[in-house]
Amino acid sequence: MILFYSPGACSLADHIALHEAGLDFDRIRVDLKTRTTETGQDYLTVSPKGYVPALQLDDGAVLTENIAILSWISDQSAGMIPPGALGRYRLLEMMAFISTEIHKGFKPYFTPGTSDEAKAAAGETISKRLGFLAERMDGLFLFGETFTVADAYLFVMLRWAARVGVSIPEPLPAWFERVKPRPSVKLALEHEGLT
């Protein structure tokens, strides 16, 4: 299995989740500007979308998009799915919210030429969305005492928020500091040269 990633990009969530699930995988770095891998391969032959993540399974099949990859990872490790009859669906619900309401909100920060006003407006929206999650946290992680793939995704979003100066509501700063030393997080950050 191969994870195609770019350091610090949203693929970091998949990288953390793969380690958390204890799955064996290789990593190949992608230069998103040239769309080539560290091995010189045209990344568009792996993922015609041209962005990360992509996860190539052992049979050669390729999954793209965080929600799909993180869902697949959670299915490989039942301990990463929240408990209860609706656990799997609550997990999908959370990942969809993070993807569409938070992740996509960062676009102005990564688009050259975006005005400071547009970035400030995006930052306010992102902070409100993070506030929605903060108000609903009940326990150590997003789903109480169970670390899930959604927690891995949220970690990356909080990392981005801190980097661009978005206000992070309580108790998320303490949550971030509690998740940061997890072995899976430390290893993924080390592999991506982000320590």
Order of alpha helices (4+ residues) and beta strands (2+ residues): beta-alpha-beta-beta-beta-beta-alpha-alpha-alpha-alpha-alpha-alpha-alpha
